[in-house]
Structure formats: C-alpha cells, structure tokens
Amino acid sequence: MDAITGEILGYARWSNPISQAIVDGEPVWPEAQVPAVSREKEAEISRVAETAAWDPDYTSDPLLDGVWEIEKEILGRKEYMSETPL
C-alpha cells in the first residue's frame, strides 16, 4: 500500500504444498495466510496460475544485461559458486 494515499499497489497470493503448509496439524506460517476465497475464485486463480510461464527465457531482456554482468562477476570469484563442473 502507498503510505501516503493508502492505495493498493500490488497483491500476491500463493499456496504452499500441503505437505509443507501444515505440520503437526498447525500452519507453518500463519502470518502469511490470507482469507479463503470462494470455490469459483480459487478455480480462477488456479486456472491463471497454470497458464504462467514458470521457466521464462530472460536472456533476451536488455534490462537484465547489467544484472547478468554482475552475476557473472560475483560467481567468478569463487570456484565453488560456478555453474559449470570444474
């Protein structure tokens, strides 16, 4: 929320796998739970989530060029952080 106007600037809704969300019958992260929605809304959320590209190809995004350069420099400092086998 915008601190001045109170306007909502963004919203996130996620779900944890049930095996990770509940331990010994208790929610693992209760502060992150959001109010339940209707079955219709839940179905719509799931439908939209299933259409998302979870493995996008960012290599063609020119805005990330600087990020890739910094990442390469940082990963190059330590052999154990290298993506390729030594």
Backbone as JSON, one array per atom type, in Angstrom:
{
  "sequence": "MDAITGEILGYARWSNPISQAIVDGEPVWPEAQVPAVSREKEAEISRVAETAAWDPDYTSDPLLDGVWEIEKEILGRKEYMSETPL",
  "N": [[0.84, -1.18, 0.0], [0.43, 2.23, -0.71], [2.04, 4.53, 1.29], [1.23, 7.14, 1.6], [-1.18, 7.66, 0.1], [-2.66, 5.4, 0.62], [-3.43, 3.69, -1.3], [-3.72, 0.52, -2.89], [-0.93, -1.05, -4.12], [0.08, -3.42, -5.03], [-0.41, -6.99, -5.1], [-0.2, -10.21, -3.8], [-0.74, -13.66, -4.0], [-0.36, -16.85, -2.86], [0.21, -20.4, -2.68], [1.24, -22.89, -0.48], [2.66, -26.17, -0.81], [0.62, -28.7, 0.55], [1.93, -30.5, 2.14], [3.96, -29.01, 3.19], [2.77, -26.83, 4.31], [1.29, -27.4, 6.58], [2.14, -28.64, 9.7], [2.18, -31.09, 12.1], [-0.54, -30.64, 12.42], [-0.75, -27.9, 12.61], [-0.59, -24.62, 11.12], [2.32, -23.71, 9.31], [3.26, -21.16, 8.73], [1.49, -18.99, 9.86], [1.09, -16.22, 9.75], [1.23, -15.59, 7.11], [-1.01, -16.5, 5.94], [-3.89, -15.95, 4.02], [-7.24, -14.65, 3.81], [-9.72, -17.11, 3.03], [-11.05, -17.78, -0.23], [-13.87, -17.85, -2.49], [-14.99, -20.98, -3.99], [-15.2, -20.69, -6.73], [-13.57, -18.46, -7.24], [-11.12, -19.49, -6.34], [-10.78, -21.52, -8.23], [-10.48, -19.97, -10.53], [-8.1, -18.58, -9.9], [-6.32, -20.74, -9.81], [-6.55, -21.62, -12.47], [-5.45, -19.44, -13.9], [-2.87, -19.41, -12.81], [-1.87, -21.82, -13.79], [-1.4, -21.17, -16.41], [0.83, -19.64, -16.43], [4.2, -18.82, -17.37], [6.64, -20.52, -16.03], [9.27, -20.97, -16.45], [10.72, -18.89, -17.86], [12.59, -17.38, -20.6], [14.98, -15.29, -19.98], [17.16, -14.29, -21.26], [17.03, -12.64, -23.44], [16.24, -10.17, -22.56], [16.99, -6.91, -22.48], [17.1, -5.23, -20.27], [18.12, -6.72, -18.27], [20.79, -7.06, -18.74], [22.86, -5.75, -17.27], [22.5, -6.97, -14.81], [23.19, -9.63, -15.39], [25.9, -9.29, -15.95], [26.94, -8.49, -13.45], [26.23, -10.73, -11.93], [27.8, -12.7, -13.2], [30.33, -11.74, -12.57], [30.34, -11.92, -9.76], [29.85, -14.69, -9.35], [32.15, -15.63, -10.51], [34.12, -15.22, -8.67], [34.49, -17.25, -6.8], [35.28, -20.61, -7.02], [33.61, -22.66, -6.11], [31.13, -21.62, -6.46], [30.55, -21.74, -9.07], [28.65, -22.38, -12.02], [29.24, -24.36, -13.8], [30.66, -27.64, -13.94], [33.81, -28.28, -12.41]],
  "CA": [[0.0, 0.0, 0.0], [1.13, 3.5, -0.72], [1.99, 5.09, 2.64], [0.57, 8.45, 1.59], [-2.55, 7.61, -0.42], [-3.36, 4.21, 1.07], [-3.79, 2.91, -2.48], [-3.07, -0.79, -3.02], [0.0, -1.02, -5.25], [0.33, -4.77, -5.51], [-1.07, -8.04, -4.34], [0.33, -11.54, -4.1], [-1.44, -14.77, -3.36], [0.35, -18.07, -3.19], [-0.16, -21.54, -1.84], [2.32, -23.83, -0.21], [2.21, -27.56, -0.87], [0.0, -29.04, 1.83], [2.92, -31.21, 2.95], [4.83, -28.01, 3.8], [1.97, -25.77, 4.92], [0.75, -27.84, 7.87], [3.0, -29.59, 10.41], [1.53, -31.48, 13.36], [-1.87, -30.06, 12.47], [-0.68, -26.44, 12.76], [0.0, -23.92, 9.98], [3.74, -23.41, 9.5], [3.49, -19.73, 8.64], [0.13, -18.46, 9.95], [1.02, -14.79, 9.39], [1.15, -15.46, 5.65], [-2.31, -16.98, 5.46], [-4.84, -14.92, 3.6], [-8.6, -15.17, 3.92], [-10.17, -18.02, 1.98], [-11.89, -17.21, -1.28], [-14.9, -18.79, -2.94], [-14.51, -22.05, -4.87], [-15.1, -20.14, -8.09], [-12.37, -17.61, -7.28], [-9.97, -20.39, -6.23], [-10.63, -22.18, -9.54], [-9.95, -18.95, -11.45], [-6.7, -18.36, -9.52], [-5.58, -21.92, -10.25], [-6.52, -21.62, -13.93], [-4.49, -18.42, -14.33], [-1.53, -19.86, -12.39], [-1.43, -22.89, -14.67], [-1.0, -20.63, -17.71], [2.04, -18.84, -16.26], [5.48, -19.38, -17.83], [7.48, -20.6, -14.84], [10.66, -21.12, -16.86], [10.9, -17.98, -18.99], [13.94, -17.16, -21.12], [15.29, -13.89, -19.75], [18.41, -13.92, -21.91], [16.81, -11.61, -24.45], [15.76, -8.95, -21.93], [18.12, -5.98, -22.36], [17.13, -4.6, -18.95], [18.84, -7.6, -17.36], [22.2, -7.17, -19.13], [23.69, -5.35, -16.14], [22.37, -8.0, -13.77], [23.99, -10.79, -15.81], [27.32, -8.94, -15.8], [27.25, -8.52, -12.02], [26.15, -12.12, -11.51], [28.98, -13.39, -13.72], [31.49, -11.28, -11.8], [30.24, -12.48, -8.41], [30.04, -16.14, -9.42], [33.52, -15.9, -10.92], [35.04, -15.02, -7.55], [34.69, -18.49, -6.05], [35.06, -21.78, -7.86], [32.5, -23.46, -5.64], [29.87, -21.0, -6.87], [30.47, -21.85, -10.52], [27.53, -23.18, -12.52], [29.75, -25.47, -14.58], [31.54, -28.51, -13.16], [35.25, -27.98, -12.54]],
  "C": [[0.88, 1.23, 0.0], [0.94, 4.15, 0.65], [1.22, 6.42, 2.69], [-0.9, 8.35, 1.2], [-3.36, 6.43, 0.13], [-3.8, 3.32, -0.08], [-3.04, 1.58, -2.49], [-2.22, -0.77, -4.28], [0.26, -2.4, -5.82], [-0.31, -5.78, -4.59], [-0.44, -9.36, -4.75], [-0.5, -12.57, -3.35], [-0.72, -16.03, -3.8], [-0.18, -19.19, -2.32], [1.05, -22.43, -1.69], [1.79, -25.24, -0.41], [1.7, -27.97, 0.52], [0.99, -29.76, 2.73], [3.85, -30.24, 3.68], [4.06, -26.95, 4.58], [1.49, -26.12, 6.32], [1.72, -28.86, 8.48], [2.36, -29.84, 11.78], [0.18, -30.8, 13.53], [-1.91, -28.55, 12.59], [-0.1, -25.8, 11.51], [1.44, -23.54, 10.29], [3.97, -21.91, 9.55], [2.13, -19.02, 8.7], [0.02, -16.99, 9.55], [0.84, -14.59, 7.89], [-0.19, -15.94, 5.1], [-3.21, -15.81, 5.13], [-6.24, -15.49, 3.73], [-8.94, -16.08, 2.74], [-11.04, -17.27, 0.98], [-12.91, -18.27, -1.7], [-14.28, -19.87, -3.83], [-14.31, -21.55, -6.29], [-13.83, -19.3, -8.24], [-11.11, -18.47, -7.2], [-9.72, -21.1, -7.55], [-10.04, -21.22, -10.56], [-8.47, -18.69, -11.17], [-5.85, -19.52, -10.01], [-5.46, -21.96, -11.76], [-5.48, -20.63, -14.45], [-3.07, -18.86, -13.99], [-1.0, -20.94, -13.32], [-1.0, -22.38, -16.04], [0.3, -19.84, -17.64], [3.27, -19.58, -16.8], [6.43, -19.36, -16.64], [8.95, -20.77, -15.18], [10.92, -20.2, -18.05], [12.37, -17.84, -19.38], [14.24, -15.67, -21.02], [16.51, -13.41, -20.52], [18.23, -12.82, -22.95], [16.31, -10.29, -23.87], [16.92, -7.99, -21.71], [18.21, -5.29, -21.0], [17.92, -5.44, -17.95], [20.33, -7.72, -17.68], [23.13, -6.82, -17.97], [23.67, -6.37, -15.02], [23.23, -9.2, -14.13], [25.48, -10.51, -15.64], [27.74, -9.03, -14.33], [27.23, -9.96, -11.51], [27.4, -12.89, -11.96], [30.22, -13.02, -12.92], [31.49, -11.89, -10.4], [30.49, -13.98, -8.43], [31.47, -16.51, -9.8], [34.53, -15.78, -9.79], [35.4, -16.33, -6.86], [34.38, -19.67, -6.96], [33.85, -22.59, -7.41], [31.14, -22.87, -6.01], [29.65, -21.1, -8.38], [29.31, -22.74, -10.94], [28.04, -24.39, -13.29], [30.67, -26.32, -13.72], [33.0, -28.17, -13.42], [35.99, -29.14, -13.15]]
}
